[in-house]
């Protein structure tokens, strides 16, 4: 980002330099997208037929010398916590139904769903639809219907795995995680505002609201998933992954673990 844009943030509204750089990058990107949208609307008259999709690929990095924030979610980039796998995005354009504008959707969706969704938008039928991992979300986007997706395999990673299986899977409201990518200590598996600003409790105006009483738990490294055993979370009631509820939901834990094992064998 240009230095003058960084300087407009640093020690003006943001005391941290690295975070000021992040803010400047977003400001420049936002301005650039604005120029493109202005041309689409006013120069080329393409807005009415446009479906504009904006999406991140993963959560922000919160390791040393990085200044991204996934607060109040747990963890960040390169982890399987919600701070690493939950992505922001929005859809707009003249193609979008007017009654859907400004709405927030909590529909379960995976990045692989974009291909069949865009195929449906453009009237293209994939040649071998049965081999696609994704499913069309056009009706979800246009009409706010329930998502057809009930399951997401966040990842399975055998590299360096020191337990039977390392990975994470989501099924409806439930999420199971086990192995290396949820065993980091500190901010990697905790609740940090940034790597430099550990306590983010002053930042309360977030779209995600954590469950329980709002008190951040103390990480216990002798319990799941740190001890190599799977942890289970109800993401609908506990999006910040405060509470491992595997002990009282062993049937659910076993079901998700079996599904993760199945996918590991395919």
N, C-alpha and C positions, 0 to 999 in steps of 0.2 A: 504494500500500500504506500502511496506517496507520504512523505514525512509530514507535510502540512496537514494531512487528514489525521495522521496519528497524533500530532500535536493538538488537534482540536478536541481530543478525548483525554490525553494524558495530563493528569493533575488538574483537569477541568471538571470532568464528571467521573473519571476512572483513575484511581491512584496507582494501579498496577500497570507497568509499561507493556508487558506481554499481552495483557488483556486489552489494552488500548490498541495494540496492533491488530488483534482479532476484530475489534469493533470497527477499526478503519477498513479492514478488508471487506467486512460485510457491508459497510457504507458504500464503498466503491462498487462492489458487486450489485448492490441494490440500485444505485444510480445507473449503472450500465444496463441492467434489465429494464429499468424505466425508459431508457432511450429506445430500446428494442420494441417494447410494448407500444410506445408512442408512435413509432413508425408503422407497426402492424395495424394500429387503429386508424391513424390519420393520413398516412402516406399510401399504404397498400390496401386498406379497407378489407383486411382479412379477419378481423376480430370476431365477427358473427359466426364464422365457421371454425374457430380455433378452440381446442381444448388444451389449456396450458397446465402442465404438471410440473410441480416443483417438489423435490424430495431430497432428503439427506440419504446417505448410504449407511450410516451407523452413528453411534453416539460420539461425542467429542473426546479427545485425549485429555486425560487429567494427570498424566505423569509429569515428571520434573521438567521445568522450563516450558510447559504448555499452559495455556490459559483458558481452555474451553471449560464449559460448565454444563453438567447434566442435572444439576440440582432441581428437585430433591431426590432424583433417582439414584440408585445404588450403582457404583462402578462407572466404567466408561469404555471408550474404544479398546478393542482387543480383549474384552471380557464378555461373558455371557450373562451378566447382570442387565437389568432393564436399561441402565445408563449406557450400555454398549449396544444393545440390539433394538431398542425402541427408536424409531425414526420419525422426525417431524416431516410434514409435507402439507401442501395445499393444492387444490385444483380450482381453476377459474377459466375464464374465456366465454365468448358468446355461446359456445356449444353447450355449456353447463346450464341445466334447468334453473330458472330464476329463483324458484322457491328453495333451492339448495344453497344459495349464496349466503355466506356468513355463518353457516352451520358448522358445528364441530362433530366429527364422527369418531367413535371408538370401535368401529368395525375391525375385526381381525383381518389383516392383509399382509401378504408377503411380496417382496420385490419381484418374484417370478410371476406374480399375477398381472404385472403391467403388459406383458406380451399378449396374452389372450384378450385383455381388456382393450388394448389398442387395435387388435385385429377386429374385434367387434365394432369398434368405433368406425373403422375404415371399410367395413364390409368384407373383410378377408377371412376365409376359413382355413385354419392351419391344416396342412396335408395329413399329418398324423397326430391328431389332437390327444390321443391316448397316452403319448409319451411325455406330454407337457406336465411339469410340476405345478404350473400356475393355473388359475381359473379366472374367468372374466368377472370383474368387479363393476362393470358398467351400470348395472341395475342398482348396486349399492350407492355408487356416486351420483347417479341421476335421480334416484327415487327413494334413497334412504331406507332400502329394505335390509333385512338381516343378511349378514355376510354368509356366503356359502362355505367359507373356510372355517373349519373347526380345529385345525391342527397346523403347527409350524415346527419343523425341526430347525432349531436355531443353529446348531452345529454338532458335528461329531468329529473329534480330532484325536487320532491314535498316536500322533507324534509326541513322544515324551510322556505318554499316559502311564501312570503307575498304579492304576486301579483297573477293574474289569472293562470299564468303558468311560470315556470322558466326553461330555457333551451336555446339551440342554434341549428340551422339547416342551412345547406349549400345546395344551389341549383344552379348548374352551377357556375357562377361567384359571385352569391349573397350569403350573410351570414346574418342571423338575430340572435341577441342575446338579452336575457331579463332575469332579475332576479338576484338571489344572487351571482351566479358564475361570474358575470361581474360587480359587484357593489363594489368590494374592493377598498380601497383608496391606494395611494402610488404605490409601484412597482407591487402589485397584479393586477392592471389594467393599469399600465403605461409602460413607455419605459425605463427600467433600464438595464444597462449592467450586473451588478450583484446587490445583496442586499447591498453590500458595495460600489460599484462603480456605483453611480446613473447616471452620465452623460457618455454615451458611444460614444459621437460624434467623438472622436478621432479614433474610430475603424470603418474605412470606407470600408475595404476590405471584404465585406459580399456578400454572394451569393444572398440574398434577397435584392432587391433595393426598398426602400419605394417610394410611389408616391408623387406628389406635388413638392414643392420646397425643400423638405428635412428638413424643420423646424419642430421640434417636437412640437405638440400642447400643450397648457396648459390645464390640465384636469378641466373641468367645472362640478362640482358635482350636478348642478341643471338641467342638461340636460340628455337625454337618453344615456346610460341605467341606470344611477345613480338615476334617479327620478322614476324608476319602469316601465318606458315605453320602448318598444323595440327599439333597434338601428339596422340600416341596413348599411352594408358595401359592396363595390364592391372589392372582394379579388383579382381579376386579376389586377386591376389598383391601388389598395390601400391595398397591403398585410399587411401593418403595422397598418391597422385600424386607420388611422388618422381622417377620415372624415365620420361622420354619414350622410348618404344621404337619410334618410327616408322621409324627407319633400318633396323632388322632385321626389320620387319614391314610392308613397303610394300604387299604384297598386301592385308593387312587394312586399312591406312590408306585405300587407294584404294576398297575396298569400302564402308567407312563414309562416306567423303567423297561417293561416288556416291549413297548412300542419303540423306544430308543434302541433296544437290542435288535429288534427286527430290522430297523432301518440301517443299523450298522452291518447287517449281514447282506444287504442288497447291493 
